[in-house]
């Protein structure tokens, strides 16, 4: 299968370490790989932070090619031991703190979990070259930041990193470490940057599940500022398929944007959710104080990924409907979410 440093466009892993696999996107990607590729073993590493949930992986328990390990990426000896003893040859790194609101008041923990933990994982992977043959680092469209506010209509951002909040800054910092390990140590790295992912099992601190949960309870939908901020949303199963293609066909050293090319304002999203649930948007939508800084637009050029054969399948209307149905049927899935439903949700410092 080669030494993992070539651009072979036919990569085949054997044992995948998937960090953050008990989280929302990570668990869907894990489920995709475990069920589709019985010949791959997937080892999930997750410290089970507040937005992770073992229920996300319950359908995989007992399957011979799945294993869950509870642990912290910041513990260097543990990470090295896991890679060595499990025979890890592939890493997909999802683990991160991701909520912008929380990063304004708890930014040091974001540096620890998004930068330091990534550095620990990169160093462990470096120590296990050539055992590690592929490393996919999961970043975000938010690293592009406010540069998109000034783009002409129809334009898409492709490369400039201009993070504008602590969360985005930590993800950009992690990417700089990734780039350094790619260049200095020839670690076989690939980076992805994705639009806003939504779908079943997402912790309700994020916009779509928060608005669905609040609207069902006839509670106000808090919209930051004027609600004209533009966002691109992508359904989680489409994202899982994107990682399938990136892992197997992606080129080492490349960065792949995962997007839809479509945009909705926050205000339009709230109104659509109200219409879907039969609620009066005029009575529920409530404009609140804006974030300390608000990026107005996230639209990314995903042509590089589409050239590999990927495209989103689930339409915006279909995805919202599926998501709303799931939250209706799984009201008790999360034990305590009231703090996440506030206008500016914050989590206590651990």
C-alpha positions in Angstrom: 0.0 0.0 0.0 3.0 2.3 -0.1 4.5 4.5 2.7 1.6 7.0 2.8 3.6 9.9 1.5 2.6 9.4 -2.1 -0.5 10.9 -3.8 -1.9 7.5 -4.7 -5.6 8.5 -4.9 -6.5 5.0 -3.7 -5.7 5.0 0.0 -6.9 2.1 2.1 -6.6 2.4 5.9 -6.5 -0.5 8.3 -7.0 1.0 11.8 -8.5 4.5 12.0 -8.1 6.6 15.1 -11.1 9.0 15.1 -10.8 11.7 17.8 -14.0 13.3 19.1 -16.0 10.4 17.7 -18.7 10.7 20.4 -19.5 14.2 19.2 -22.1 15.2 16.6 -20.2 15.1 13.3 -17.5 12.6 14.5 -20.1 10.1 15.5 -21.8 10.3 12.1 -18.5 9.9 10.3 -17.6 7.0 12.6 -20.9 5.3 11.9 -20.4 5.7 8.2 -17.0 4.1 8.2 -17.8 1.2 10.6 -21.0 0.2 8.7 -19.6 0.7 5.2 -16.2 -0.8 5.6 -16.2 -4.0 7.7 -12.5 -4.5 6.9 -11.5 -1.2 8.7 -11.2 -1.0 12.4 -12.3 2.3 13.9 -11.0 3.3 17.3 -12.9 6.3 18.8 -11.0 8.5 21.3 -13.2 10.9 23.2 -13.0 12.5 26.7 -16.8 12.8 26.7 -17.1 16.6 27.2 -20.5 18.3 27.7 -21.5 18.1 24.0 -20.3 14.5 23.5 -22.7 11.6 24.2 -22.2 7.9 24.3 -25.8 7.6 22.9 -24.3 8.8 19.6 -22.4 5.6 19.3 -24.9 3.1 20.8 -25.8 1.5 17.5 -22.1 0.5 17.0 -21.6 -1.3 20.3 -20.6 -4.9 19.8 -19.5 -4.6 16.2 -16.1 -6.3 15.7 -14.6 -3.3 13.9 -15.5 -0.7 16.4 -13.8 0.3 19.7 -14.4 3.2 22.1 -11.6 4.6 24.3 -12.3 7.3 26.8 -9.3 9.6 27.2 -7.8 13.1 26.8 -5.7 14.1 23.8 -3.7 16.4 26.1 -2.2 13.4 27.8 0.9 12.7 25.7 2.0 9.3 27.0 -1.6 8.0 26.7 -1.9 9.1 23.1 1.4 7.6 22.2 0.5 4.3 23.9 -2.9 4.2 22.1 -1.4 4.7 18.7 1.3 2.0 19.3 -0.9 -0.6 20.9 -3.9 -0.3 18.6 -1.7 -0.3 15.5 -3.2 3.0 14.3 -2.2 3.8 10.7 -4.8 6.5 10.0 -6.0 9.5 12.0 -9.2 11.6 11.5 -9.0 14.5 14.0 -12.4 15.9 14.9 -11.9 16.5 18.6 -12.3 20.2 19.4 -14.3 22.8 21.3 -16.4 24.5 18.6 -18.9 27.0 19.9 -18.1 30.6 19.2 -20.1 32.1 22.0 -18.3 29.9 24.6 -14.9 30.9 23.3 -15.5 34.6 24.1 -15.7 33.8 27.8 -13.6 30.7 28.1 -10.9 31.2 25.5 -8.0 29.6 27.3 -9.7 26.2 27.3 -10.1 26.5 23.5 -6.4 27.0 23.2 -5.8 23.9 25.3 -8.3 21.7 23.5 -7.9 22.9 20.0 -4.2 23.9 19.8 -2.3 22.0 22.5 -4.2 18.8 22.0 -3.7 19.0 18.2 0.0 19.5 18.8 0.2 16.5 21.1 -1.5 14.4 18.4 0.7 15.6 15.7 3.8 14.9 17.8 2.6 11.4 18.5 1.9 10.8 14.8 5.4 12.1 14.0 6.9 9.6 16.4 5.1 6.8 14.6 6.1 7.5 11.0 5.9 5.4 8.9 3.2 3.6 10.8 0.9 6.6 10.4 0.1 6.7 6.7 -2.7 9.3 6.6 -3.8 12.1 8.9 -6.9 14.1 8.2 -7.2 17.3 10.2 -10.7 18.7 10.6 -10.8 22.5 10.6 -13.6 25.0 9.9 -14.8 27.7 7.5 -14.6 30.1 10.4 -10.8 30.4 9.9 -11.6 32.5 6.9 -13.3 35.0 9.1 -14.5 38.5 8.3 -12.7 38.7 4.9 -15.9 37.3 3.4 -18.0 40.3 4.4 -16.4 42.4 1.6 -16.7 39.8 -1.1 -18.8 40.6 -4.1 -22.1 38.8 -4.5 -21.4 35.3 -5.9 -17.8 35.3 -4.9 -16.2 32.5 -2.7 -13.2 32.6 -0.4 -10.6 30.0 -1.0 -7.4 30.6 1.0 -6.9 33.7 3.2 -7.0 33.0 7.0 -8.4 35.9 8.9 -10.0 34.5 12.1 -12.1 37.0 14.1 -13.0 35.2 17.3 -11.1 33.1 19.8 -12.5 29.8 18.5 -11.6 30.5 14.9 -8.2 31.7 16.0 -7.4 28.4 17.8 -8.5 26.4 14.7 -6.2 28.6 12.6 -3.4 28.1 15.0 -3.9 24.3 14.8 -3.7 24.5 11.1 -0.4 26.3 11.3 1.0 23.4 13.3 -0.4 21.0 10.8 1.3 22.8 8.0 4.6 22.8 9.9 4.4 19.1 10.5 3.6 18.5 6.8 6.6 20.5 5.7 9.2 19.7 8.4 8.4 16.0 9.0 6.6 15.0 5.8 3.7 13.8 8.0 1.0 12.8 5.4 -1.6 15.4 6.3 -4.8 16.6 4.7 -6.9 19.5 6.0 -10.7 20.0 5.6 -12.6 23.2 6.2 -16.4 22.8 6.4 -19.5 24.9 6.4 -22.0 24.8 9.3 -23.1 21.1 9.7 -26.5 20.3 11.1 -28.7 17.2 11.6 -29.8 14.6 14.2 -27.8 14.3 17.4 -26.3 17.9 17.4 -26.0 19.4 20.8 -28.6 22.2 21.0 -26.2 25.1 21.6 -25.9 25.4 17.8 -28.4 27.5 15.8 -30.6 25.0 14.1 -31.2 22.5 17.0 -31.5 25.4 19.4 -34.2 27.1 17.3 -36.1 23.8 16.7 -36.0 23.0 20.5 -37.1 26.5 21.5 -39.8 26.8 18.8 -41.4 23.5 19.9 -41.6 24.9 23.4 -43.0 28.2 22.1 -40.0 30.0 23.6 -38.4 33.0 22.0 -35.8 32.4 19.2 -32.8 34.7 20.1 -31.2 36.1 17.0 -27.9 38.0 17.4 -28.0 41.5 15.9 -30.1 42.1 12.8 -30.2 38.5 11.7 -28.8 39.3 8.2 -25.7 37.2 8.8 -25.4 34.7 6.0 -24.6 31.0 6.6 -24.2 27.9 4.5 -25.6 24.8 6.1 -24.7 21.2 5.1 -26.5 18.0 6.3 -24.4 15.7 8.4 -24.7 12.6 6.2 -23.4 14.6 3.2 -20.4 15.6 5.4 -19.7 11.9 6.3 -19.6 11.1 2.6 -17.2 14.0 2.0 -14.8 12.5 4.6 -15.1 9.1 2.9 -13.9 10.7 -0.4 -11.2 12.9 1.2 -9.7 9.9 3.1 -9.7 7.6 0.1 -9.0 10.0 -2.8 -7.6 13.1 -1.3 -4.1 14.3 -1.9 -1.6 14.7 0.9 -0.8 18.3 1.5 -4.1 19.6 0.1 -6.9 21.5 1.8 -10.5 20.6 0.9 -13.5 22.9 1.6 -16.8 21.1 2.3 -19.7 23.3 1.4 -23.0 23.6 -0.5 -22.6 26.9 -2.3 -26.0 28.0 -1.0 -26.6 30.6 1.7 -29.4 31.4 4.2 -29.5 34.3 6.6 -30.0 33.5 10.3 -33.4 35.4 10.1 -34.5 33.3 7.1 -33.5 30.1 8.9 -35.5 31.0 12.0 -38.6 31.8 9.8 -38.3 28.5 8.0 -38.1 26.5 11.2 -41.2 28.3 12.5 -43.1 27.6 9.3 -42.0 23.9 9.4 -43.3 23.6 13.0 -46.5 25.6 12.4 -45.3 28.4 14.6 -45.8 32.2 14.3 -42.3 33.6 13.5 -43.5 37.1 14.3 -44.2 36.1 17.9 -41.2 33.9 18.5 -38.2 35.7 16.8 -36.4 38.0 19.3 -33.4 40.1 18.3 -30.8 40.2 21.0 -27.4 41.9 21.5 -24.9 40.8 18.9 -21.7 38.8 19.6 -18.6 40.8 20.4 -17.7 40.3 16.7 -20.0 38.8 14.1 -18.7 37.4 10.8 -21.3 38.3 8.2 -20.7 35.6 5.6 -19.2 32.1 5.1 -19.2 31.0 1.5 -16.4 28.7 0.4 -15.1 27.3 -2.8 -15.6 23.5 -2.7 -14.7 22.8 -6.3 -11.6 20.9 -5.3 -13.7 18.3 -3.4 -16.4 18.2 -6.1 -13.7 17.4 -8.6 -13.1 14.1 -6.7 -16.8 13.2 -7.3 -18.5 14.5 -4.2 -21.6 16.7 -4.0 -24.2 17.3 -1.4 -27.3 15.1 -1.7 -29.7 16.2 1.0 -31.5 19.5 0.2 -31.9 22.3 2.7 -35.7 21.7 3.1 -35.3 17.9 3.4 -32.5 18.2 5.9 -34.3 20.7 8.1 -37.4 18.4 8.1 -35.4 15.3 9.0 -33.7 17.2 11.8 -36.9 18.6 13.2 -38.5 15.1 13.2 -35.5 13.7 15.0 -35.7 16.3 17.8 -39.4 15.6 18.1 -38.8 11.9 18.5 -35.8 12.2 20.9 -36.8 14.9 23.4 -35.0 13.3 26.3 -31.7 12.6 24.3 -29.8 15.3 26.2 -30.1 15.4 30.0 -29.7 19.1 30.7 -29.7 21.6 27.9 -31.2 24.8 29.3 -27.9 26.5 29.5 -27.4 25.8 25.8 -30.7 27.4 24.9 -29.8 30.9 26.1 -29.2 33.7 23.7 -25.4 33.6 24.4 -24.9 30.1 25.7 -21.9 29.5 27.9 -20.5 26.5 29.5 -18.7 26.6 32.9 -15.0 26.3 33.0 -14.1 22.6 33.8 
